[in-house]
Amino acid sequence: MVEGKGRGTPNKFAHFLSIASGSLTEGDTHVISNELEYITNEELGAVVEIVEEVGRMQTGLRKALSI
């Protein structure tokens, strides 16, 4: 997101916000990690909480910027 902001145009910033949202969905791989027992249920719960919080923050930022 910082790189997109540094590009200087609202459209480029919006594009990088979109990329950041896509990257956030990669958190789904942690579910697979849990199923393969690489992480515990407790660790998975913590990851899910963080992913959800960051998602809300990204949504709030897009709304605040009307993007």
Gaussian input, Z-matrix of N, CA and C with variables (Angstrom, degrees):
# hf/3-21g

backbone

0 1
 N
 C     1     B1
 C     2     B2     1     A1
 N     3     B3     2     A2     1     D1
 C     4     B4     3     A3     2     D2
 C     5     B5     4     A4     3     D3
 N     6     B6     5     A5     4     D4
 C     7     B7     6     A6     5     D5
 C     8     B8     7     A7     6     D6
 N     9     B9     8     A8     7     D7
 C    10    B10     9     A9     8     D8
 C    11    B11    10    A10     9     D9
 N    12    B12    11    A11    10    D10
 C    13    B13    12    A12    11    D11
 C    14    B14    13    A13    12    D12
 N    15    B15    14    A14    13    D13
 C    16    B16    15    A15    14    D14
 C    17    B17    16    A16    15    D15
 N    18    B18    17    A17    16    D16
 C    19    B19    18    A18    17    D17
 C    20    B20    19    A19    18    D18
 N    21    B21    20    A20    19    D19
 C    22    B22    21    A21    20    D20
 C    23    B23    22    A22    21    D21
 N    24    B24    23    A23    22    D22
 C    25    B25    24    A24    23    D23
 C    26    B26    25    A25    24    D24
 N    27    B27    26    A26    25    D25
 C    28    B28    27    A27    26    D26
 C    29    B29    28    A28    27    D27
 N    30    B30    29    A29    28    D28
 C    31    B31    30    A30    29    D29
 C    32    B32    31    A31    30    D30
 N    33    B33    32    A32    31    D31
 C    34    B34    33    A33    32    D32
 C    35    B35    34    A34    33    D33
 N    36    B36    35    A35    34    D34
 C    37    B37    36    A36    35    D35
 C    38    B38    37    A37    36    D36
 N    39    B39    38    A38    37    D37
 C    40    B40    39    A39    38    D38
 C    41    B41    40    A40    39    D39
 N    42    B42    41    A41    40    D40
 C    43    B43    42    A42    41    D41
 C    44    B44    43    A43    42    D42
 N    45    B45    44    A44    43    D43
 C    46    B46    45    A45    44    D44
 C    47    B47    46    A46    45    D45
 N    48    B48    47    A47    46    D46
 C    49    B49    48    A48    47    D47
 C    50    B50    49    A49    48    D48
 N    51    B51    50    A50    49    D49
 C    52    B52    51    A51    50    D50
 C    53    B53    52    A52    51    D51
 N    54    B54    53    A53    52    D52
 C    55    B55    54    A54    53    D53
 C    56    B56    55    A55    54    D54
 N    57    B57    56    A56    55    D55
 C    58    B58    57    A57    56    D56
 C    59    B59    58    A58    57    D57
 N    60    B60    59    A59    58    D58
 C    61    B61    60    A60    59    D59
 C    62    B62    61    A61    60    D60
 N    63    B63    62    A62    61    D61
 C    64    B64    63    A63    62    D62
 C    65    B65    64    A64    63    D63
 N    66    B66    65    A65    64    D64
 C    67    B67    66    A66    65    D65
 C    68    B68    67    A67    66    D66
 N    69    B69    68    A68    67    D67
 C    70    B70    69    A69    68    D68
 C    71    B71    70    A70    69    D69
 N    72    B72    71    A71    70    D70
 C    73    B73    72    A72    71    D71
 C    74    B74    73    A73    72    D72
 N    75    B75    74    A74    73    D73
 C    76    B76    75    A75    74    D74
 C    77    B77    76    A76    75    D75
 N    78    B78    77    A77    76    D76
 C    79    B79    78    A78    77    D77
 C    80    B80    79    A79    78    D78
 N    81    B81    80    A80    79    D79
 C    82    B82    81    A81    80    D80
 C    83    B83    82    A82    81    D81
 N    84    B84    83    A83    82    D82
 C    85    B85    84    A84    83    D83
 C    86    B86    85    A85    84    D84
 N    87    B87    86    A86    85    D85
 C    88    B88    87    A87    86    D86
 C    89    B89    88    A88    87    D87
 N    90    B90    89    A89    88    D88
 C    91    B91    90    A90    89    D89
 C    92    B92    91    A91    90    D90
 N    93    B93    92    A92    91    D91
 C    94    B94    93    A93    92    D92
 C    95    B95    94    A94    93    D93
 N    96    B96    95    A95    94    D94
 C    97    B97    96    A96    95    D95
 C    98    B98    97    A97    96    D96
 N    99    B99    98    A98    97    D97
 C   100   B100    99    A99    98    D98
 C   101   B101   100   A100    99    D99
 N   102   B102   101   A101   100   D100
 C   103   B103   102   A102   101   D101
 C   104   B104   103   A103   102   D102
 N   105   B105   104   A104   103   D103
 C   106   B106   105   A105   104   D104
 C   107   B107   106   A106   105   D105
 N   108   B108   107   A107   106   D106
 C   109   B109   108   A108   107   D107
 C   110   B110   109   A109   108   D108
 N   111   B111   110   A110   109   D109
 C   112   B112   111   A111   110   D110
 C   113   B113   112   A112   111   D111
 N   114   B114   113   A113   112   D112
 C   115   B115   114   A114   113   D113
 C   116   B116   115   A115   114   D114
 N   117   B117   116   A116   115   D115
 C   118   B118   117   A117   116   D116
 C   119   B119   118   A118   117   D117
 N   120   B120   119   A119   118   D118
 C   121   B121   120   A120   119   D119
 C   122   B122   121   A121   120   D120
 N   123   B123   122   A122   121   D121
 C   124   B124   123   A123   122   D122
 C   125   B125   124   A124   123   D123
 N   126   B126   125   A125   124   D124
 C   127   B127   126   A126   125   D125
 C   128   B128   127   A127   126   D126
 N   129   B129   128   A128   127   D127
 C   130   B130   129   A129   128   D128
 C   131   B131   130   A130   129   D129
 N   132   B132   131   A131   130   D130
 C   133   B133   132   A132   131   D131
 C   134   B134   133   A133   132   D132
 N   135   B135   134   A134   133   D133
 C   136   B136   135   A135   134   D134
 C   137   B137   136   A136   135   D135
 N   138   B138   137   A137   136   D136
 C   139   B139   138   A138   137   D137
 C   140   B140   139   A139   138   D138
 N   141   B141   140   A140   139   D139
 C   142   B142   141   A141   140   D140
 C   143   B143   142   A142   141   D141
 N   144   B144   143   A143   142   D142
 C   145   B145   144   A144   143   D143
 C   146   B146   145   A145   144   D144
 N   147   B147   146   A146   145   D145
 C   148   B148   147   A147   146   D146
 C   149   B149   148   A148   147   D147
 N   150   B150   149   A149   148   D148
 C   151   B151   150   A150   149   D149
 C   152   B152   151   A151   150   D150
 N   153   B153   152   A152   151   D151
 C   154   B154   153   A153   152   D152
 C   155   B155   154   A154   153   D153
 N   156   B156   155   A155   154   D154
 C   157   B157   156   A156   155   D155
 C   158   B158   157   A157   156   D156
 N   159   B159   158   A158   157   D157
 C   160   B160   159   A159   158   D158
 C   161   B161   160   A160   159   D159
 N   162   B162   161   A161   160   D160
 C   163   B163   162   A162   161   D161
 C   164   B164   163   A163   162   D162
 N   165   B165   164   A164   163   D163
 C   166   B166   165   A165   164   D164
 C   167   B167   166   A166   165   D165
 N   168   B168   167   A167   166   D166
 C   169   B169   168   A168   167   D167
 C   170   B170   169   A169   168   D168
 N   171   B171   170   A170   169   D169
 C   172   B172   171   A171   170   D170
 C   173   B173   172   A172   171   D171
 N   174   B174   173   A173   172   D172
 C   175   B175   174   A174   173   D173
 C   176   B176   175   A175   174   D174
 N   177   B177   176   A176   175   D175
 C   178   B178   177   A177   176   D176
 C   179   B179   178   A178   177   D177
 N   180   B180   179   A179   178   D178
 C   181   B181   180   A180   179   D179
 C   182   B182   181   A181   180   D180
 N   183   B183   182   A182   181   D181
 C   184   B184   183   A183   182   D182
 C   185   B185   184   A184   183   D183
 N   186   B186   185   A185   184   D184
 C   187   B187   186   A186   185   D185
 C   188   B188   187   A187   186   D186
 N   189   B189   188   A188   187   D187
 C   190   B190   189   A189   188   D188
 C   191   B191   190   A190   189   D189
 N   192   B192   191   A191   190   D190
 C   193   B193   192   A192   191   D191
 C   194   B194   193   A193   192   D192
 N   195   B195   194   A194   193   D193
 C   196   B196   195   A195   194   D194
 C   197   B197   196   A196   195   D195
 N   198   B198   197   A197   196   D196
 C   199   B199   198   A198   197   D197
 C   200   B200   199   A199   198   D198

   B1=1.4300
   B2=1.5276
   B3=1.3157
   B4=1.4626
   B5=1.5223
   B6=1.3202
   B7=1.4645
   B8=1.5262
   B9=1.3204
   B10=1.4558
   B11=1.5178
   B12=1.3223
   B13=1.4648
   B14=1.5221
   B15=1.3274
   B16=1.4579
   B17=1.5170
   B18=1.3215
   B19=1.4708
   B20=1.5196
   B21=1.3284
   B22=1.4530
   B23=1.5165
   B24=1.3309
   B25=1.4596
   B26=1.5268
   B27=1.3230
   B28=1.4633
   B29=1.5261
   B30=1.3278
   B31=1.4634
   B32=1.5173
   B33=1.3183
   B34=1.4654
   B35=1.5219
   B36=1.3267
   B37=1.4491
   B38=1.5239
   B39=1.3238
   B40=1.4649
   B41=1.5223
   B42=1.3169
   B43=1.4526
   B44=1.5339
   B45=1.3208
   B46=1.4565
   B47=1.5245
   B48=1.3319
   B49=1.4591
   B50=1.5252
   B51=1.3063
   B52=1.4538
   B53=1.5315
   B54=1.3071
   B55=1.4643
   B56=1.5261
   B57=1.3321
   B58=1.4631
   B59=1.5231
   B60=1.3165
   B61=1.4643
   B62=1.5240
   B63=1.3159
   B64=1.4632
   B65=1.5169
   B66=1.3075
   B67=1.4638
   B68=1.5172
   B69=1.3160
   B70=1.4547
   B71=1.5242
   B72=1.3000
   B73=1.4626
   B74=1.5192
   B75=1.3179
   B76=1.4552
   B77=1.5239
   B78=1.3204
   B79=1.4607
   B80=1.5174
   B81=1.3271
   B82=1.4661
   B83=1.5188
   B84=1.3144
   B85=1.4629
   B86=1.5163
   B87=1.3254
   B88=1.4574
   B89=1.5244
   B90=1.3265
   B91=1.4580
   B92=1.5220
   B93=1.3161
   B94=1.4624
   B95=1.5271
   B96=1.3277
   B97=1.4675
   B98=1.5178
   B99=1.3164
   B100=1.4582
   B101=1.5228
   B102=1.3241
   B103=1.4596
   B104=1.5283
   B105=1.3225
   B106=1.4630
   B107=1.5285
   B108=1.3313
   B109=1.4618
   B110=1.5307
   B111=1.3340
   B112=1.4647
   B113=1.5249
   B114=1.3395
   B115=1.4625
   B116=1.5255
   B117=1.3121
   B118=1.4634
   B119=1.5251
   B120=1.3370
   B121=1.4649
   B122=1.5252
   B123=1.3212
   B124=1.4631
   B125=1.5273
   B126=1.3311
   B127=1.4674
   B128=1.5258
   B129=1.3157
   B130=1.4603
   B131=1.5239
   B132=1.3200
   B133=1.4623
   B134=1.5179
   B135=1.3314
   B136=1.4646
   B137=1.5210
   B138=1.3210
   B139=1.4737
   B140=1.5231
   B141=1.3234
   B142=1.4644
   B143=1.5297
   B144=1.3261
   B145=1.4661
   B146=1.5258
   B147=1.3155
   B148=1.4683
   B149=1.5237
   B150=1.3243
   B151=1.4698
   B152=1.5272
   B153=1.3272
   B154=1.4575
   B155=1.5300
   B156=1.3300
   B157=1.4641
   B158=1.5303
   B159=1.3148
   B160=1.4633
   B161=1.5271
   B162=1.3181
   B163=1.4604
   B164=1.5211
   B165=1.3345
   B166=1.4620
   B167=1.5278
   B168=1.3101
   B169=1.4658
   B170=1.5251
   B171=1.3313
   B172=1.4602
   B173=1.5264
   B174=1.3110
   B175=1.4634
   B176=1.5204
   B177=1.3185
   B178=1.4543
   B179=1.5144
   B180=1.3255
   B181=1.4566
   B182=1.5163
   B183=1.3426
   B184=1.4690
   B185=1.5241
   B186=1.3334
   B187=1.4677
   B188=1.5279
   B189=1.3247
   B190=1.4714
   B191=1.5110
   B192=1.3220
   B193=1.4686
   B194=1.5221
   B195=1.3370
   B196=1.4604
   B197=1.5176
   B198=1.3356
   B199=1.4722
   B200=1.5218
   A1=110.15
   A2=115.75
   A3=119.55
   A4=110.20
   A5=116.24
   A6=119.33
   A7=110.20
   A8=117.08
   A9=120.78
   A10=111.92
   A11=116.71
   A12=120.55
   A13=110.18
   A14=115.84
   A15=120.78
   A16=113.95
   A17=117.13
   A18=120.22
   A19=111.98
   A20=116.83
   A21=119.98
   A22=118.30
   A23=119.90
   A24=119.08
   A25=109.62
   A26=116.96
   A27=120.23
   A28=113.18
   A29=117.10
   A30=119.55
   A31=112.09
   A32=117.07
   A33=119.85
   A34=110.44
   A35=116.64
   A36=120.07
   A37=109.84
   A38=116.83
   A39=121.15
   A40=110.89
   A41=116.77
   A42=121.20
   A43=110.87
   A44=116.74
   A45=119.91
   A46=111.83
   A47=117.73
   A48=119.83
   A49=110.02
   A50=116.42
   A51=121.23
   A52=110.73
   A53=116.62
   A54=120.84
   A55=109.95
   A56=116.59
   A57=120.50
   A58=110.80
   A59=117.16
   A60=120.35
   A61=110.52
   A62=115.90
   A63=119.55
   A64=112.07
   A65=115.44
   A66=119.78
   A67=111.02
   A68=116.47
   A69=120.36
   A70=111.04
   A71=117.35
   A72=119.78
   A73=111.79
   A74=116.92
   A75=119.51
   A76=111.29
   A77=116.17
   A78=120.09
   A79=111.94
   A80=116.66
   A81=120.06
   A82=111.88
   A83=117.23
   A84=119.08
   A85=111.16
   A86=117.06
   A87=119.44
   A88=111.49
   A89=116.56
   A90=120.01
   A91=108.91
   A92=116.04
   A93=120.37
   A94=110.02
   A95=116.10
   A96=120.04
   A97=110.75
   A98=116.23
   A99=120.74
   A100=110.21
   A101=116.57
   A102=120.04
   A103=111.32
   A104=116.75
   A105=121.17
   A106=111.82
   A107=115.16
   A108=123.52
   A109=112.80
   A110=116.47
   A111=121.05
   A112=110.82
   A113=115.34
   A114=120.69
   A115=108.40
   A116=116.22
   A117=121.25
   A118=110.74
   A119=114.99
   A120=120.05
   A121=110.39
   A122=116.97
   A123=121.42
   A124=110.76
   A125=116.65
   A126=120.67
   A127=110.80
   A128=116.22
   A129=120.28
   A130=110.63
   A131=116.77
   A132=120.55
   A133=111.88
   A134=116.07
   A135=120.31
   A136=110.74
   A137=116.94
   A138=120.98
   A139=110.02
   A140=116.92
   A141=120.98
   A142=110.00
   A143=117.47
   A144=120.57
   A145=111.59
   A146=116.68
   A147=120.90
   A148=110.63
   A149=116.64
   A150=120.70
   A151=110.00
   A152=117.15
   A153=120.16
   A154=111.25
   A155=116.62
   A156=120.43
   A157=111.65
   A158=116.59
   A159=120.30
   A160=109.97
   A161=117.00
   A162=120.43
   A163=111.83
   A164=116.09
   A165=119.28
   A166=111.03
   A167=116.73
   A168=120.07
   A169=110.69
   A170=117.03
   A171=120.14
   A172=110.83
   A173=116.79
   A174=120.57
   A175=110.36
   A176=116.61
   A177=120.71
   A178=112.43
   A179=116.85
   A180=120.70
   A181=111.09
   A182=116.35
   A183=119.52
   A184=111.11
   A185=116.75
   A186=119.96
   A187=111.13
   A188=115.95
   A189=119.54
   A190=111.69
   A191=116.00
   A192=120.53
   A193=111.92
   A194=116.12
   A195=122.19
   A196=111.98
   A197=114.78
   A198=120.27
   A199=108.24
   D1=-38.52
   D2=179.99
   D3=-63.45
   D4=-41.14
   D5=179.30
   D6=-61.78
   D7=-42.34
   D8=179.12
   D9=-63.67
   D10=-40.01
   D11=177.61
   D12=-62.68
   D13=-37.57
   D14=-179.15
   D15=-71.25
   D16=-13.17
   D17=179.83
   D18=-74.43
   D19=-17.96
   D20=169.88
   D21=92.58
   D22=-8.47
   D23=178.74
   D24=-122.00
   D25=146.51
   D26=178.99
   D27=-58.88
   D28=-37.28
   D29=-179.85
   D30=-65.17
   D31=-39.93
   D32=178.95
   D33=-69.20
   D34=-37.77
   D35=177.05
   D36=-63.13
   D37=-44.09
   D38=178.22
   D39=-59.89
   D40=-39.63
   D41=178.62
   D42=-61.49
   D43=-44.37
   D44=-179.65
   D45=-70.38
   D46=-30.64
   D47=173.66
   D48=-64.33
   D49=-37.81
   D50=177.38
   D51=-64.26
   D52=-42.70
   D53=177.64
   D54=-61.82
   D55=-41.92
   D56=179.82
   D57=-62.48
   D58=-38.01
   D59=178.02
   D60=-65.46
   D61=-40.41
   D62=176.73
   D63=-62.97
   D64=-39.92
   D65=179.01
   D66=-64.69
   D67=-33.65
   D68=179.91
   D69=-63.52
   D70=-33.87
   D71=-179.37
   D72=-68.86
   D73=-14.14
   D74=175.60
   D75=-65.25
   D76=-12.77
   D77=174.49
   D78=-59.76
   D79=-20.15
   D80=176.97
   D81=-60.03
   D82=-24.68
   D83=179.48
   D84=-65.14
   D85=-20.28
   D86=177.94
   D87=-69.43
   D88=-27.24
   D89=175.33
   D90=-63.86
   D91=-43.60
   D92=177.73
   D93=-62.87
   D94=-41.07
   D95=178.36
   D96=-59.31
   D97=-37.48
   D98=178.56
   D99=-68.71
   D100=-43.15
   D101=-180.00
   D102=-62.65
   D103=-32.30
   D104=177.97
   D105=-86.81
   D106=2.21
   D107=177.73
   D108=65.03
   D109=31.93
   D110=172.73
   D111=-81.34
   D112=-28.20
   D113=176.09
   D114=-130.72
   D115=157.26
   D116=-179.12
   D117=-83.36
   D118=167.51
   D119=175.98
   D120=-60.41
   D121=-36.99
   D122=179.16
   D123=-64.27
   D124=-44.35
   D125=178.22
   D126=-64.13
   D127=-40.70
   D128=178.00
   D129=-61.88
   D130=-43.14
   D131=178.45
   D132=-59.10
   D133=-41.42
   D134=179.03
   D135=-64.78
   D136=-42.12
   D137=179.51
   D138=-63.41
   D139=-44.90
   D140=-178.95
   D141=-61.15
   D142=-42.83
   D143=178.55
   D144=-60.03
   D145=-44.01
   D146=-179.28
   D147=-66.30
   D148=-44.77
   D149=-179.83
   D150=-60.61
   D151=-42.89
   D152=179.71
   D153=-64.99
   D154=-41.97
   D155=179.71
   D156=-63.94
   D157=-45.53
   D158=179.46
   D159=-64.47
   D160=-38.16
   D161=176.83
   D162=-60.46
   D163=-42.56
   D164=177.16
   D165=-64.45
   D166=-38.84
   D167=179.24
   D168=-65.50
   D169=-41.61
   D170=178.28
   D171=-63.82
   D172=-42.57
   D173=178.27
   D174=-62.00
   D175=-43.67
   D176=177.87
   D177=-61.04
   D178=-39.89
   D179=178.79
   D180=-65.03
   D181=-45.47
   D182=178.67
   D183=-60.89
   D184=-42.19
   D185=179.22
   D186=-65.47
   D187=-42.46
   D188=-179.71
   D189=-62.88
   D190=-32.77
   D191=-179.30
   D192=-92.77
   D193=-2.00
   D194=-177.46
   D195=56.47
   D196=46.23
   D197=-179.77
   D198=-105.45

